[in-house]
Amino acid sequence: MAAKEFDIPVLPTYIEIPEIKEGIMEGDGPFKSSEQFQNPLGFPGEKVDNWQEVAIEKMGELKSKYRSVQVFLDSCVKCGACTDKCHYFLGSSDPKNMPVARQDLFRSVYRRHFTFAGKYFPKLVGAKELDDEMLDDWYNYFHQCSQCRRCSVFCPYGIDTAEISMAAREVLDAVGVGQKYCNQILGKAITIGNNLGLPEPALRDTLLDLEEEIEEETGVAVKYPLDVKGAEILLITPSADFFAEPHIDGLIGYGKVFHQDGVSWTMSSYASEGANFGMFIGSYDIMRKAALRIRKAALDLEVSRVMVGECGHAWRVAYSFWNTLTGVGAGATDEFGLKLQNQLDSRYPQPQHIIEYTHDLIQRGKLEFDKSANDDRTVTFHDSCNVARATNMGGIPNGQFILPREVIKAVCNNYVDMERSTIMESTFCCGGGGGLLTDDLMEIRIKGAMPRMQALKEVEKSDAVDTLVAICAICKSQFSKVLPKFDFDPYMIVSAHQLVSEAIVMEKPQTDDSEVEETTEETTE
């Protein structure tokens, strides 16, 4: 299918509320999932005949199962505080990308079937039927939401559009209208163990090649262990770290940090993937299936710590959900969750982010850096939305903002923050999160990236920033694609641990002096 032509947004000096362009982002949405990808997840392979009945029944189930969904649907007073907060609305100008308008696609059907006024006076309260046209709007516009939750920061009632988007996608899957990208990935994750479908031999070969490259470059034998029983740390990282730039440079950094600390660690071929797209499609059951692989790996390998690599929604799922999904953290009630609780070392955060680990080593003086190794860079940091608005680090207020910046500043001399209203809790999404990182959504990805690109352009002009750091695999993949569209170098996006890797002073293998002396004497004789 030929790619649709569209205009790349022109970066303004500052972000303004755009002039409304009705229906500019109307369309078919992303590629739909097929039976091949639907059935393994327990979803119908195609749109069911009684889809309206199934959809309304599913909405009723979600309303009862997740109390927040009903609260959010009932609470909105159309105050307008969220209208200009969505990066997709700012980039596309389509009014249905205003968070309140996107919510109303779902809310209007909810009111028609689950409220007294909607049943008997539908026109008075904006209640609507779920017909084919509405279903098409659901599929299109709920896949123009990255579930970044920026709108919720500014909502006086705390309404979380992400939960409405998740609920809508779960209904869509239930009637057989799923998204190919997310569901294909989930199938690989819950059957093979990672989003790429890499089997154990391929993963092992990749890590062995990496060990050879690092030793050749540094002279230090940094190991990337796989399936080592009894290791202290189990590292769960996004599968992008195994093969693609700039992700793999972050993995190199993890290994160097572990090596310098002298800790035993391992990855698991059974559960090598940190990312969990079950959250994107709103399915708690699918999210749990993926997470349980991590629990099994931790139990089988008898590790005492579980650590998460640089991935935004992997950390969100780990931080916010693993305790109840798996027992990594606290709150387990089943046999295996309780067994894991007894196995994990309570002296450490469970789970722990790799940034927390590296930051702690820096604070304790266990790592040495040559910051001048990064003097050719002027660096800024992109707060990934799932980390910024759904997690914490270090057990301190705003630790998710503080710790990454302190790690970056510990390894480079030239650091600049972007404009305050575009970072930290108010950060703009990269534009590719929430299951949108697929080429059939390139238009909305590019338009949604515009607010972040605008803030980046300003620090490029004012401070000659040439390096953008992110601790999220989706952000890094998204930026690699969209940066050139806005006249940036695509290679300016890097992992935080890439900077760590470049600055860390590695201990070379020690030569035995007696052996040197003995060899010298033999040579002399």
For each residue, the residues with C-beta under 8 A, 3 or more apart:
1:
2:
3: 442
4: 27 443
5:
6: 443 446 447
7:
8: 446 485 486
9: 91 446 447 450
10:
11: 450 453 454 457 486
12: 15 16 454
13: 458
14: 454
15: 12 90 451 454
16: 12
17: 83 84 90
18: 21 89 90 93
19: 93
20: 93 95
21: 18 24 92 93 94
22: 94 95
23: 26 94 96
24: 21 92 93 94
25: 88 92 94 96 97 140 141 144 443 444
26: 23 94 140
27: 4 140
28: 136 139 140
29: 32 136 139 140 143 179
30: 143 179 180 181 436 438 440 441
31: 179 180 181 438 440
32: 29 139 177 178 179 180
33: 37 38 43 178 179 180 182 183 184
34: 37 38 45 46 180
35: 38 39 45 46
36: 39 45
37: 33 34 40 41 178 180 183 184 187
38: 33 34 35 41 43 44 45 46 173 176 178 183
39: 35 36 42 43 45
40: 37 187 190 191
41: 37 38 173 178 183 186 187 190 283 286
42: 39 285 286
43: 33 38 39 173 174 176 178 183
44: 38 47 48 174 175 176
45: 34 35 36 38 39 176
46: 34 35 38 176
47: 44 51 175 176 177
48: 44 51 54 175 176
49:
50: 53 54
51: 47 48 54 55 135 175 176 177
52: 55 56 130 131
53: 50 56 57
54: 48 50 51 57 58 174 175
55: 51 52 58 59 130 135 171 174 175
56: 52 53 59 60 109 113 130
57: 53 54 60 61
58: 54 55 61 62 170 171 174 175
59: 55 56 62 63 109 110 113 114 167 171
60: 56 57 63 64 113 114
61: 57 58 64 65
62: 58 59 65 66 69 167 170 171
63: 59 60 66 69 70 73 110 114
64: 60 61 70
65: 61 62
66: 62 63 69 70 163 167
67: 70 71
68: 71 72 160 163
69: 62 63 66 72 73 163 164 167
70: 63 64 66 67 73 74
71: 67 68 74 75
72: 68 69 75 76 103 159 160 163 164
73: 63 69 70 76 103 106 107 110 111 164
74: 70 71
75: 71 72 157 159
76: 72 73 100 103 107 157 159
77: 157
78: 100
79: 156
80: 83 100
81: 85 154 155 156
82: 85 86 98 99 100 151 154 155 159 161
83: 17 80 86 89 98 99 100
84: 17 89 90 98
85: 81 82 99 150 151 153 154
86: 82 83 89 90 97 98 99 102 145 150 151
87: 90 91 146 148 150 428 429 431 448 449 450 451 452
88: 25 91 92 94 97 144 145 146 431 444 447 448
89: 18 83 84 86 92 93 94 95 97 98 99
90: 15 17 18 84 86 87 450 451
91: 9 87 88 431 444 446 447 448 449 450 451
92: 21 24 25 88 89 97 144 444 447 448
93: 18 19 20 21 24 89
94: 21 22 23 24 25 26 88 89 97 144
95: 20 22 89 98 101
96: 23 25 101 102 105 137 141
97: 25 86 88 89 92 94 101 102 141 144
98: 82 83 84 86 89 95 101 102
99: 82 83 85 86 89 102 103 151 161
100: 76 78 80 82 83 103 104
101: 95 96 97 98 104 105
102: 86 96 97 98 99 105 141 142 144 145 161 164 165
103: 72 73 76 99 100 106 107 159 161 164
104: 100 101 107 108 126
105: 96 101 102 108 109 134 137 138 141 142 168
106: 73 103 109 110 138 142 164 167 168
107: 73 76 103 104 110 111 126 164
108: 104 105 111 112 126 127 128 134
109: 56 59 105 106 112 113 127 128 129 130 134
110: 59 63 73 106 107 113 114 115 118
111: 73 107 108 114 115 117 118 122 125 126 127
112: 108 109 115 118 119 122 127 128 129 130
113: 56 59 60 109 110 118 119
114: 59 60 63 110 111 118
115: 110 111 112 118 119 125 127
116: 119 120
117: 111 120 121 124 125 127
118: 110 111 112 113 114 115 121 122 125 127
119: 112 113 115 116 122 127
120: 116 117
121: 117 118 124 125
122: 111 112 118 119 125 126 127 128
123: 126 127
124: 117 121
125: 111 115 117 118 121 122
126: 104 107 108 111 122 123
127: 108 109 111 112 115 117 118 119 122 123
128: 108 109 112 122 134
129: 109 112 134
130: 52 55 56 109 112 134 135
131: 52 134 135
132: 135 136
133: 136 137
134: 105 108 109 128 129 130 131 137 138
135: 51 55 130 131 132 138 139 172 175 177
136: 28 29 132 133 139 140
137: 96 105 133 134 140 141
138: 105 106 134 135 141 142 168 171 172
139: 28 29 32 135 136 142 143 172 177
140: 25 26 27 28 29 136 137 143 144
141: 25 96 97 102 105 137 138 144 145
142: 102 105 106 138 139 145 165 168 169 172
143: 29 30 139 140 169 179 435 436 441
144: 25 88 92 94 97 102 140 141 436 441 444 448
145: 86 88 102 141 142 161 162 165 434
146: 87 88 385 429 430 431 432 433 434 436 448
147: 161 162 165 166 279 280 433 434
148: 87 162 385 386 389 429 433 434
149: 152 153 160 161 162 385 389 390
150: 85 86 87 153 154 385 389 426 427 428 429
151: 82 85 86 99 154 155 159 161
152: 149 155 158 159 160 161 162 389
153: 85 149 150 389 425 426
154: 81 82 85 150 151
155: 81 82 151 152 158 159
156: 79 81
157: 75 76 77
158: 152 155
159: 72 75 76 82 103 151 152 155
160: 68 72 149 152 163 164
161: 82 99 102 103 145 147 149 151 152 164 165
162: 145 147 148 149 152 165 166 434
163: 66 68 69 72 160 166 167
164: 69 72 73 102 103 106 107 160 161 167 168
165: 102 142 145 147 161 162 168 169 282 434
166: 147 162 163 169 170 279 280 281 282
167: 59 62 66 69 106 163 164 170 171 282
168: 105 106 138 142 164 165 171 172 282
169: 142 143 165 166 172 173 179 280 281 282 435
170: 58 62 166 167 173 174 281 282 283
171: 55 58 59 62 138 167 168 174 175
172: 135 138 139 142 168 169 175 177 178 179
173: 38 41 43 169 170 176 177 178 183 281 283
174: 43 44 54 55 58 170 171
175: 44 47 48 51 54 55 58 135 171 172
176: 38 43 44 45 46 47 48 51 173
177: 32 47 51 135 139 172 173
178: 32 33 37 38 41 43 172 173 182 183 281
179: 29 30 31 32 33 143 169 172 182 183 281 435
180: 30 31 32 33 34 37 183 184 438
181: 30 31 184 185 435 437 438 440
182: 33 178 179 185 186 277 280 281 435
183: 33 37 38 41 43 173 178 179 180 186 187 281
184: 33 37 180 181 187 188
185: 181 182 188 189 195 277
186: 41 182 183 189 190 277 278 281 286 290
187: 37 40 41 183 184 190 191
188: 184 185 191 192 194 195 196 197
189: 185 186 192 193 194 195 273 275 276 277 290 293
190: 40 41 186 187 286 289 290 293
191: 40 187 188
192: 188 189 197 198 199
193: 189 268 269 270 271 272 273 293
194: 188 189 197 198 203 239 242 272 273
195: 185 188 189 238 239 273 275 277
196: 188 239 242 243
197: 188 192 194
198: 192 194 202 203 206 239 242 272
199: 192 202 203 269
200: 203 204 226 227 269
201: 204 205
202: 198 199 205 206
203: 194 198 199 200 206 207 226 242 267 269 272
204: 200 201 207 208 226 269
205: 201 202 208 209
206: 198 202 203 209 210 242 243
207: 203 204 210 211 224 226 242 267
208: 204 205 211 212 224
209: 205 206 212 213
210: 206 207 213 214 224 248 251 252 255
211: 207 208 214 215 221 222 223 224
212: 208 209 215 216
213: 209 210 216 217
214: 210 211 217 218 220 222 252 255 256
215: 211 212 218 219 220 221 222
216: 212 213
217: 213 214
218: 214 215 222 506
219: 215 508 509
220: 214 215 259 506 507 508 509
221: 211 215 509
222: 211 214 215 218 252 255 256 259 506
223: 211 255 259
224: 207 208 210 211 251 255 267
225: 228 231 264 265 266 267
226: 200 203 204 207 266 267 268 269
227: 200 266 267 268 269 270 301
228: 225 231 264 265 266 301
229: 300 301 302
230: 264 301 302 303
231: 225 228 234 264 265 266 301 303
232: 263 264 265 303 304 305 345
233: 258 263 264 265 266 303 304 305 306 307
234: 231 265 266 267 268 297 298 301 303 305 306 307
235: 254 265 266 267 307 308 309 354
236: 267 268 271 272 273 274 294 306 307 308 309 314 318 351
237: 241 251 254 267 272 274 308 309 310 311 314 354
238: 195 241 247 273 274 275 309 310 311 314 473
239: 194 195 196 198 242 243 272 273 275
240: 243 244 247 473 476 477
241: 237 238 247 248 250 251 309 310 473
242: 194 196 198 203 206 207 239 247 248 251 272
243: 196 206 239 240 247 248
244: 240 247 248 477
245: 248 249 480 491
246: 249 250 476 480 491 493 494 495 498
247: 238 240 241 242 243 244 250 251 310 473 476 477 495
248: 210 241 242 243 244 245 251 252
249: 245 246 252 253 494 495 497 498 501
250: 241 246 247 253 254 309 310 495 496 497 498 501
251: 210 224 237 241 242 247 248 254 255 309 497
252: 210 214 222 248 249 255 256 497 498 501
253: 249 250 256 257 495 496 497 498 499 500 501 504
254: 235 237 250 251 257 258 309 354 497
255: 210 214 222 223 224 251 252 258 259
256: 214 222 252 253 259 260 500 501 504 506
257: 253 254 260 261 354 357 358 361 367 497 500 504
258: 233 254 255 261 263 265
259: 220 222 223 255 256 262 506
260: 256 257 361 366 367 504 506 507
261: 257 258 361 366 367
262: 259
263: 232 233 258
264: 225 228 230 231 232 233
265: 225 228 231 232 233 234 235 258 307
266: 225 226 227 228 231 233 234 235 301 303
267: 203 207 224 225 226 227 234 235 236 237 272
268: 193 226 227 234 236 271 272 294 297 300 301
269: 193 199 200 203 204 226 227 272
270: 193 227 293 296 297 300
271: 193 236 268 293 294 296 297
272: 193 194 198 203 236 237 239 242 267 268 269
273: 189 193 194 195 236 238 239 276 290 293
274: 236 237 238 308 309 311 314 315 318
275: 189 195 238 239 311 313 314 473 474
276: 189 273 279 287 290 291 313 314 317
277: 182 185 186 189 195 280 281 290 435
278: 186 281 283 284 285 286 287 288 289 290 291 317
279: 147 166 276 282 287 313 316 317 321
280: 147 166 169 182 277 313 434 435
281: 166 169 170 173 178 179 182 183 186 277 278 286 435
282: 165 166 167 168 169 170 279
283: 41 170 173 278 286 287
284: 278 287 288
285: 42 278 288 289
286: 41 42 186 190 278 281 283 289 290
287: 276 278 279 283 284 290 291 317 321 325
288: 278 284 285 291 292 325 326
289: 190 278 285 286 292 293
290: 186 189 190 273 276 277 278 286 287 293 294
291: 276 278 287 288 294 295 317 321 322 325 326
292: 288 289 295 296 325 326
293: 189 190 193 270 271 273 289 290 296 297
294: 236 268 271 290 291 297 298 306 322 326 328
295: 291 292 298 299 326 327 328 336 337 340
296: 270 271 292 293 299 300 336
297: 234 268 270 271 293 294 300 301
298: 234 294 295 301 303 306 328 340 343 344
299: 295 296 302 336 339 340 343
300: 229 268 270 296 297
301: 227 228 229 230 231 234 266 268 297 298
302: 229 230 299 343
303: 230 231 232 233 234 266 298 306 343
304: 232 233 343 344 345
305: 232 233 234 344 345 348 350 352
306: 233 234 236 294 298 303 328 344 350 351 352
307: 233 234 235 236 265 351 352 353 354 357
308: 235 236 237 274 311 314 315 318 351 352 353 354
309: 235 236 237 238 241 250 251 254 274 314 354
310: 237 238 241 247 250 354 355 470 471 472 473 495 496 497
311: 237 238 274 275 308 314 315 471 472 473 474
312: 315 316 384 385 386 387 433 471 472 473 474 475
313: 275 276 279 280 316 317 386 433 472 474
314: 236 237 238 274 275 276 308 309 311 317 318 473
315: 274 308 311 312 318 319 353 386 387 391
316: 279 312 313 319 320 321 386 387 390 391
317: 276 278 279 287 291 313 314 320 321 322 325
318: 236 274 308 314 315 321 322 328 351
319: 315 316 322 351 353 390 391 392
320: 316 317 390 391
321: 279 287 291 316 317 318 324 325
322: 291 294 317 318 319 325 326 327 328 329 351
323: 326 327 328 329 330 331 332
324: 321 331 332
325: 287 288 291 292 317 321 322
326: 288 291 292 294 295 322 323 332 337 340
327: 295 322 323 331 332 334 336 337 338 340 341
328: 294 295 298 306 318 322 323 340 344 350 351
329: 322 323 350 351
330: 323 341 350
331: 323 324 327
332: 323 324 326 327 336 337 338 340 341
333: 337 338
334: 327 337 338
335: 338 339
336: 295 296 299 327 332 339 340
337: 295 326 327 332 333 334 340 341
338: 327 332 333 334 335 341 342
339: 299 335 336 342 343
340: 295 298 299 326 327 328 332 336 337 343 344
341: 327 330 332 337 338 344
342: 338 339
343: 298 299 302 303 304 339 340
344: 298 304 305 306 328 340 341 350
345: 232 304 305 348 350
346: 350
347:
348: 305 345 352
349: 352 356 395
350: 305 306 328 329 330 344 345 346
351: 236 306 307 308 318 319 322 328 329
352: 305 306 307 308 348 349 356 357
353: 307 308 315 319 356 357 393
354: 235 237 254 257 307 308 309 310 357 358 497
355: 310 358 359 393 403 404 407 471 496
356: 349 352 353 359 360 393 394 403
357: 257 307 352 353 354 360 361
358: 257 354 355 361 362 367 407 497 500
359: 355 356 362 363 393 394 403 406 407
360: 356 357 363 364
361: 257 260 261 357 358 364 366 367
362: 358 359 365 366 367 406 407 410
363: 359 360
364: 360 361
365: 362
366: 260 261 361 362
367: 257 260 261 358 361 362 504
368: 504 505
369: 373 410 411 500 503 504 505
370: 373 503 505
371: 374 375 410 411 412 413 503
372: 375 413
373: 369 370 411 502 503
374: 371 377 379 411 412 413 414 499 502 503
375: 371 372 412 413 414
376:
377: 374 412 414 466 467 499
378: 414 415 416 463 464 465 466 467
379: 374 408 412 414 415 416 465 467 468 469 499
380: 415 416 417 418 456 459 465 467 468 469
381: 404 405 408 415 417 418 423 468 469 470 496
382: 418 423 427 430 452 468 469 470 475 479
383: 387 388 400 401 423 424 427
384: 312 387 388 427 430 433 470 471 472 474 475
385: 146 148 149 150 312 388 389 427 429 430 433
386: 148 312 313 315 316 389 390 391 433 472
387: 312 315 316 383 384 390 391 393 400 471 472
388: 383 384 385 391 400 401 424 425 427
389: 148 149 150 152 153 385 386 425 427
390: 149 316 319 320 386 387
391: 315 316 319 320 386 387 388 400
392: 319 395 396 399 400
393: 353 355 356 359 387 399 400 402 403 404
394: 356 359 399 402 403
395: 349 392 399
396: 392 399 402
397:
398: 401 402 424
399: 392 393 394 395 396 402 403
400: 383 387 388 391 392 393 403 404
401: 383 388 398 404 405 423 424 425
402: 393 394 396 398 399 405 406
403: 355 356 359 393 394 399 400 406 407
404: 355 381 393 400 401 407 408 469 471 496
405: 381 401 402 408 409 415 417
406: 359 362 402 403 409 410
407: 355 358 359 362 403 404 410 411 496 500
408: 379 381 404 405 411 412 415 469 496 499
409: 405 406 412 415
410: 362 369 371 406 407
411: 369 371 373 374 407 408 499 500 502 503 504
412: 371 374 375 377 379 408 409 415 499 503
413: 371 372 374 375
414: 374 375 377 378 379
415: 378 379 380 381 405 408 409 412
416: 378 379 380 459 463 465
417: 380 381 405 420 423 459
418: 380 381 382 422 423 455 456 458 459
419: 422 423 455 458 459
420: 417 423 424 426
421: 426
422: 418 419 426 427 428 451 452 455
423: 381 382 383 401 417 418 419 420 426 427 455
424: 383 388 398 401 420 427
425: 153 388 389 401
426: 150 153 420 421 422 423
427: 150 382 383 384 385 388 389 422 423 424
428: 87 150 422 451 452 455
429: 87 146 148 150 385 433 448 452
430: 146 382 384 385 433 449 452 470 472 474 475 478 479 482
431: 87 88 91 146 436 444 445 446 447 448 449 450 452 478 482
432: 146 436 437 445 448 449 474 475 477 478 481 482
433: 146 147 148 312 313 384 385 386 429 430 436 437 472 474 475 478
434: 145 146 147 148 162 165 280
435: 143 169 179 181 182 277 280 281 438
436: 30 143 144 146 431 432 433 441 444 445 448
437: 181 432 433 441 445 474 477 478
438: 30 31 180 181 435 441
439: 442
440: 30 31 181
441: 30 143 144 436 437 438 444 445
442: 3 439 445 446 481
443: 4 6 25 446 447
444: 25 88 91 92 144 431 436 441 447 448
445: 431 432 436 437 441 442 448 449 478 481 482
446: 6 8 9 91 431 442 443 449 450 482 485
447: 6 9 88 91 92 431 443 444 450
448: 87 88 91 92 144 146 429 431 432 436 444 445
449: 87 91 430 431 432 445 446 452 453 478 479 482 485 486
450: 9 11 87 90 91 431 446 447 453 454 486
451: 15 87 90 91 422 428 454 455
452: 87 382 422 428 429 430 431 449 455 456
453: 11 449 450 456 457 482 483 486 488
454: 11 12 14 15 450 451 457 458
455: 418 419 422 423 428 451 452 458 459
456: 380 418 452 453 459 460 465 468 488
457: 11 453 454 460 461 486 488
458: 13 418 419 454 455 461 462
459: 380 416 417 418 419 455 456 462 463 465
460: 456 457 463 464 465 466 488
461: 457 458
462: 458 459
463: 378 416 459 460
464: 378 460
465: 378 379 380 416 456 459 460 468
466: 377 378 460 489 492
467: 377 378 379 380 492 494
468: 379 380 381 382 456 465 479 483 492 493 494
469: 379 380 381 382 404 408 493 494 495 496 499
470: 310 381 382 384 430 475 476 479 493 495 496
471: 310 311 312 355 384 387 404 475 495 496
472: 310 311 312 313 384 386 387 430 433 475 476
473: 238 240 241 247 275 310 311 312 314 476 477
474: 275 311 312 313 384 430 432 433 437 477 478
475: 312 382 384 430 432 433 470 471 472 478 479 493
476: 240 246 247 470 472 473 479 480 493 494 495
477: 240 244 247 432 437 473 474 480 481
478: 430 431 432 433 437 445 449 474 475 481 482
479: 382 430 449 468 470 475 476 482 483 490 493
480: 245 246 476 477 483 490 493
481: 432 442 445 477 478 484 485 490
482: 430 431 432 445 446 449 453 478 479 485 486
483: 453 468 479 480 486 488 489 490 492 493
484: 481 487 488 489 490
485: 8 446 449 481 482
486: 8 11 449 450 453 457 482 483
487: 484
488: 453 456 457 460 483 484 492
489: 466 483 484 492
490: 479 480 481 483 484 493
491: 245 246
492: 466 467 468 483 488 489
493: 246 468 469 470 475 476 479 480 483 490
494: 246 249 467 468 469 476 498 499
495: 246 247 249 250 253 310 469 470 471 476 498 499
496: 250 253 310 355 381 404 407 408 469 470 471 499 500
497: 249 250 251 252 253 254 257 310 354 358 500 501
498: 246 249 250 252 253 494 495 501 502
499: 253 374 377 379 408 411 412 469 494 495 496 502 503
500: 253 256 257 358 369 407 411 496 497 503 504
501: 249 250 252 253 256 497 498 504
502: 373 374 411 498 499
503: 369 370 371 373 374 411 412 499 500
504: 253 256 257 260 367 368 369 411 500 501
505: 368 369 370
506: 218 220 222 256 259 260
507: 220 260
508: 219 220
509: 219 220 221
510:
511: 515 516
512: 515 516
513: 516 517
514: 517 518
515: 511 512 518 519
516: 511 512 513 519 520
517: 513 514 520 521
518: 514 515 521 522
519: 515 516 522 523
520: 516 517 523 524
521: 517 518 524 525
522: 518 519 525
523: 519 520
524: 520 521
525: 521 522
